[in-house]
Amino acid sequence: MPVVRIDMFEGRDRETKEELVKSITAEMVRITGCGAASVNVIINNITKDDWGLGGELASSKFPD
């Protein structure tokens, strides 16, 4: 049972996440030979205030 965890900044729409899950699942099946039903993709949406890069919050480095 492969588990793929994706941490990314929040803000993507449902359609984008659906495409990401579909593509990741297809590649796991292609590369590992497992069944699509066994692939789990977990998306963690993280705010820029909760992500640090190089000693700074991402919200400071990448303001909206």
VMD Tcl script that builds the backbone (N, CA, C; Angstrom):
set m [mol new atoms 192]
animate dup $m
set s [atomselect $m all]
$s set {name element resname resid chain x y z} {
  {N N MET 1 A 0.850 -1.181 0.000}
  {CA C MET 1 A 0.000 0.000 0.000}
  {C C MET 1 A 0.888 1.233 0.000}
  {N N PRO 2 A 1.243 1.757 -1.170}
  {CA C PRO 2 A 2.054 2.970 -1.212}
  {C C PRO 2 A 1.289 4.174 -0.666}
  {N N VAL 3 A 1.997 5.007 0.080}
  {CA C VAL 3 A 1.443 6.258 0.586}
  {C C VAL 3 A 2.348 7.389 0.103}
  {N N VAL 4 A 1.762 8.339 -0.596}
  {CA C VAL 4 A 2.493 9.500 -1.083}
  {C C VAL 4 A 1.966 10.705 -0.318}
  {N N ARG 5 A 2.856 11.400 0.359}
  {CA C ARG 5 A 2.469 12.602 1.116}
  {C C ARG 5 A 3.030 13.822 0.406}
  {N N ILE 6 A 2.167 14.798 0.193}
  {CA C ILE 6 A 2.552 16.024 -0.493}
  {C C ILE 6 A 2.279 17.187 0.445}
  {N N ASP 7 A 3.326 17.924 0.792}
  {CA C ASP 7 A 3.189 19.148 1.577}
  {C C ASP 7 A 3.347 20.314 0.619}
  {N N MET 8 A 2.367 21.199 0.603}
  {CA C MET 8 A 2.444 22.361 -0.284}
  {C C MET 8 A 1.644 23.504 0.309}
  {N N PHE 9 A 1.949 24.698 -0.180}
  {CA C PHE 9 A 1.202 25.856 0.276}
  {C C PHE 9 A -0.262 25.703 -0.103}
  {N N GLU 10 A -1.126 26.170 0.783}
  {CA C GLU 10 A -2.560 26.120 0.503}
  {C C GLU 10 A -2.914 27.060 -0.638}
  {N N GLY 11 A -4.098 26.855 -1.197}
  {CA C GLY 11 A -4.597 27.788 -2.198}
  {C C GLY 11 A -4.933 27.171 -3.541}
  {N N ARG 12 A -4.581 25.901 -3.749}
  {CA C ARG 12 A -4.931 25.286 -5.034}
  {C C ARG 12 A -6.391 24.851 -5.018}
  {N N ASP 13 A -7.028 24.905 -6.174}
  {CA C ASP 13 A -8.437 24.536 -6.243}
  {C C ASP 13 A -8.599 23.013 -6.333}
  {N N ARG 14 A -9.822 22.579 -6.178}
  {CA C ARG 14 A -10.141 21.154 -6.166}
  {C C ARG 14 A -9.709 20.454 -7.457}
  {N N GLU 15 A -9.946 21.099 -8.598}
  {CA C GLU 15 A -9.595 20.492 -9.878}
  {C C GLU 15 A -8.088 20.238 -9.980}
  {N N THR 16 A -7.283 21.160 -9.504}
  {CA C THR 16 A -5.832 20.999 -9.521}
  {C C THR 16 A -5.416 19.819 -8.646}
  {N N LYS 17 A -6.015 19.719 -7.468}
  {CA C LYS 17 A -5.690 18.604 -6.568}
  {C C LYS 17 A -6.135 17.271 -7.162}
  {N N GLU 18 A -7.294 17.251 -7.806}
  {CA C GLU 18 A -7.760 16.020 -8.449}
  {C C GLU 18 A -6.795 15.573 -9.534}
  {N N GLU 19 A -6.314 16.517 -10.341}
  {CA C GLU 19 A -5.346 16.188 -11.391}
  {C C GLU 19 A -4.043 15.679 -10.796}
  {N N LEU 20 A -3.594 16.301 -9.713}
  {CA C LEU 20 A -2.369 15.874 -9.040}
  {C C LEU 20 A -2.506 14.452 -8.514}
  {N N VAL 21 A -3.605 14.158 -7.827}
  {CA C VAL 21 A -3.839 12.813 -7.284}
  {C C VAL 21 A -3.918 11.781 -8.403}
  {N N LYS 22 A -4.607 12.106 -9.474}
  {CA C LYS 22 A -4.737 11.186 -10.611}
  {C C LYS 22 A -3.363 10.899 -11.231}
  {N N SER 23 A -2.571 11.935 -11.434}
  {CA C SER 23 A -1.257 11.777 -12.059}
  {C C SER 23 A -0.284 11.009 -11.172}
  {N N ILE 24 A -0.255 11.340 -9.892}
  {CA C ILE 24 A 0.634 10.642 -8.955}
  {C C ILE 24 A 0.253 9.171 -8.879}
  {N N THR 25 A -1.040 8.900 -8.812}
  {CA C THR 25 A -1.514 7.512 -8.752}
  {C C THR 25 A -1.100 6.749 -10.003}
  {N N ALA 26 A -1.300 7.341 -11.166}
  {CA C ALA 26 A -0.944 6.679 -12.436}
  {C C ALA 26 A 0.552 6.368 -12.492}
  {N N GLU 27 A 1.376 7.288 -12.038}
  {CA C GLU 27 A 2.828 7.062 -12.064}
  {C C GLU 27 A 3.256 5.990 -11.063}
  {N N MET 28 A 2.629 5.954 -9.907}
  {CA C MET 28 A 2.935 4.893 -8.936}
  {C C MET 28 A 2.589 3.526 -9.518}
  {N N VAL 29 A 1.447 3.440 -10.177}
  {CA C VAL 29 A 1.026 2.185 -10.812}
  {C C VAL 29 A 2.009 1.804 -11.909}
  {N N ARG 30 A 2.378 2.761 -12.748}
  {CA C ARG 30 A 3.299 2.493 -13.859}
  {C C ARG 30 A 4.669 2.039 -13.354}
  {N N ILE 31 A 5.197 2.718 -12.369}
  {CA C ILE 31 A 6.560 2.449 -11.913}
  {C C ILE 31 A 6.649 1.230 -10.999}
  {N N THR 32 A 5.685 1.090 -10.083}
  {CA C THR 32 A 5.779 0.007 -9.099}
  {C C THR 32 A 4.982 -1.233 -9.460}
  {N N GLY 33 A 4.005 -1.092 -10.366}
  {CA C GLY 33 A 3.179 -2.232 -10.742}
  {C C GLY 33 A 2.060 -2.536 -9.764}
  {N N CYS 34 A 1.855 -1.678 -8.779}
  {CA C CYS 34 A 0.764 -1.900 -7.817}
  {C C CYS 34 A -0.563 -1.525 -8.455}
  {N N GLY 35 A -1.653 -1.877 -7.821}
  {CA C GLY 35 A -2.974 -1.499 -8.305}
  {C C GLY 35 A -3.325 -0.082 -7.878}
  {N N ALA 36 A -4.066 0.611 -8.705}
  {CA C ALA 36 A -4.443 1.998 -8.398}
  {C C ALA 36 A -5.209 2.107 -7.087}
  {N N ALA 37 A -6.011 1.110 -6.783}
  {CA C ALA 37 A -6.814 1.157 -5.555}
  {C C ALA 37 A -5.958 1.118 -4.293}
  {N N SER 38 A -4.716 0.677 -4.419}
  {CA C SER 38 A -3.856 0.587 -3.234}
  {C C SER 38 A -3.045 1.855 -2.995}
  {N N VAL 39 A -3.065 2.794 -3.928}
  {CA C VAL 39 A -2.265 4.014 -3.807}
  {C C VAL 39 A -3.036 5.055 -2.995}
  {N N ASN 40 A -2.380 5.567 -1.964}
  {CA C ASN 40 A -2.949 6.619 -1.129}
  {C C ASN 40 A -2.136 7.889 -1.341}
  {N N VAL 41 A -2.810 8.983 -1.659}
  {CA C VAL 41 A -2.152 10.276 -1.809}
  {C C VAL 41 A -2.750 11.211 -0.767}
  {N N ILE 42 A -1.886 11.758 0.074}
  {CA C ILE 42 A -2.325 12.655 1.143}
  {C C ILE 42 A -1.744 14.029 0.867}
  {N N ILE 43 A -2.609 15.022 0.734}
  {CA C ILE 43 A -2.176 16.390 0.490}
  {C C ILE 43 A -2.320 17.180 1.787}
  {N N ASN 44 A -1.211 17.725 2.244}
  {CA C ASN 44 A -1.209 18.596 3.414}
  {C C ASN 44 A -1.076 20.034 2.931}
  {N N ASN 45 A -2.125 20.808 3.115}
  {CA C ASN 45 A -2.104 22.220 2.753}
  {C C ASN 45 A -1.586 23.010 3.952}
  {N N ILE 46 A -0.513 23.738 3.731}
  {CA C ILE 46 A 0.149 24.448 4.821}
  {C C ILE 46 A 0.149 25.939 4.507}
  {N N THR 47 A -0.174 26.739 5.491}
  {CA C THR 47 A -0.136 28.187 5.288}
  {C C THR 47 A 1.314 28.651 5.220}
  {N N LYS 48 A 1.527 29.759 4.546}
  {CA C LYS 48 A 2.877 30.311 4.450}
  {C C LYS 48 A 3.395 30.769 5.818}
  {N N ASP 49 A 2.483 31.067 6.749}
  {CA C ASP 49 A 2.889 31.426 8.105}
  {C C ASP 49 A 3.387 30.221 8.898}
  {N N ASP 50 A 3.106 29.013 8.409}
  {CA C ASP 50 A 3.506 27.785 9.094}
  {C C ASP 50 A 4.646 27.061 8.380}
  {N N TRP 51 A 5.345 27.748 7.466}
  {CA C TRP 51 A 6.414 27.124 6.688}
  {C C TRP 51 A 7.623 28.045 6.748}
  {N N GLY 52 A 8.746 27.520 7.209}
  {CA C GLY 52 A 9.966 28.319 7.285}
  {C C GLY 52 A 10.967 27.922 6.214}
  {N N LEU 53 A 11.634 28.909 5.645}
  {CA C LEU 53 A 12.662 28.697 4.621}
  {C C LEU 53 A 13.850 29.595 4.937}
  {N N GLY 54 A 15.008 29.007 5.137}
  {CA C GLY 54 A 16.202 29.810 5.354}
  {C C GLY 54 A 16.111 30.765 6.524}
  {N N GLY 55 A 15.419 30.371 7.568}
  {CA C GLY 55 A 15.305 31.199 8.756}
  {C C GLY 55 A 14.210 32.242 8.716}
  {N N GLU 56 A 13.404 32.228 7.684}
  {CA C GLU 56 A 12.293 33.168 7.560}
  {C C GLU 56 A 11.003 32.425 7.261}
  {N N LEU 57 A 9.892 33.031 7.650}
  {CA C LEU 57 A 8.612 32.466 7.268}
  {C C LEU 57 A 8.404 32.654 5.769}
  {N N ALA 58 A 7.792 31.667 5.156}
  {CA C ALA 58 A 7.510 31.751 3.714}
  {C C ALA 58 A 6.626 32.945 3.408}
  {N N SER 59 A 5.788 33.331 4.342}
  {CA C SER 59 A 4.921 34.496 4.117}
  {C C SER 59 A 5.727 35.780 3.979}
  {N N SER 60 A 6.909 35.830 4.578}
  {CA C SER 60 A 7.782 36.994 4.405}
  {C C SER 60 A 8.528 36.935 3.077}
  {N N LYS 61 A 8.943 35.738 2.694}
  {CA C LYS 61 A 9.687 35.569 1.439}
  {C C LYS 61 A 8.789 35.656 0.214}
  {N N PHE 62 A 7.576 35.163 0.359}
  {CA C PHE 62 A 6.649 35.084 -0.769}
  {C C PHE 62 A 5.304 35.706 -0.406}
  {N N PRO 63 A 5.273 37.012 -0.190}
  {CA C PRO 63 A 3.982 37.644 0.159}
  {C C PRO 63 A 3.027 37.563 -1.033}
  {N N ASP 64 A 1.774 37.475 -0.735}
  {CA C ASP 64 A 0.765 37.398 -1.802}
  {C C ASP 64 A 0.608 38.695 -2.514}
}
mol reanalyze $m
mol bondsrecalc $m
mol representation Tube
mol addrep $m
